Amino acid sequence: MTQSPCCAGSTRTPGSDASQPAAFDSPRSTKGQVLIPGGVFAMGDHFNEGYPADGEVPVHAVELAPFHIDATAVTNSAFAKFAKATSYVTESERYGSSAVFHLAVAAEPADVLNRLDSTPWWLTVRGADWKHPEGPLSGIGDCQNHPVTHVSWHDAQAYASWAGKRLPTEAEWECAARGGLVGKRYAWGDELTPRGQWRCNIWQGEFPHVNTEDDGYLTTAPVKTYRPNGFGLYNMAGNVWEWCADRFDPAYYQRSPRQNPAGPDEGESRVMRGGSFLCHDSYCNRYRVAARSSNTPDSASANLGFRCANDA
């Protein structure tokens, strides 16, 4: 499979700066989390279907200590409580703009600042942020149980520390997403739509102009849409990309330690997992459970969120 750019956008300019977010010293909490037993699992692409530049191979044995992970992505409602309690301002709010998918923009023409060259379906929209996910003419009043978006890796770290949690490592994320299944393509098995039923929120139709919405959604879906996997975790494929703690290196699997790998020590980008509502097999086949991608830690977009983890 040839390399394809990721369907997550970034509107950040190299060298631009928004002041570093705060860290919070909160007591540990496993509220809303599921205990994953840990143990040994085979991490990586068992079908050789991944993009070579993503580094999904070799398949390798990973041994994890037990850990907790959120049953769902962090919601708009939960993030709003955090923002209210701490007066936290996300990086998208500080920058004043973020990336919105072209079919979902809710903004005056003057607020659409530019179109990204490499991924022209992403528009830089002034006033787009977690409270206004499609632009300044949108809101989250009817989407309290949808995943929060337009959050950077720094924003996710700040929320996690406030909540008494942390971001999952990439290995923890994949182990959890597999739901106890061994070597399967998706979080529920090898077939995308078993018995004709959609199990995730991805793109149907002709990307990026026609979405038939066979799964019911153009953009985000509520965090408990579709059946949970074998560990009781929801939407581990599609809906929104999820930040992991690790730095990204496509060659990391060739040297990663067997026990509790935490990613390379160096690297600018951070790992994203799970794919999003924009993934489609013709363009970004990254809703497979082994699929990997990355973005810079200050990046944010309308299809990028996170869930939290914790030591057991």
Secondary structure, 3 states (H helix, E strand, C coil): CCCCCCCCCCCCCCCCCCCCCCCCCCCCCCCCEEEECCEEEEECCCCCCCCHHHCCCCCEEEEECCEEEECCCCEHHHHHHHHHHHCCCCHHHHHCEEEEEHHHCCCCHHHEEEECCCCCCEEEEECCECCECCCCCCCCCCCCCCECCCCCHHHHHHHHHHCCCECCCHHHHHHHHHCCCCCCCECCECCCCHHHCCCCECCCEECCCEECCCCCCCCCCCCCCCCCCCCCCCCCCECCEEEEEEECCCCHHHCCCCECCCCCCCCCCEEEECCCCCCCCCCCCCCCCCCEEEECCCCCECCEECCCEEEC
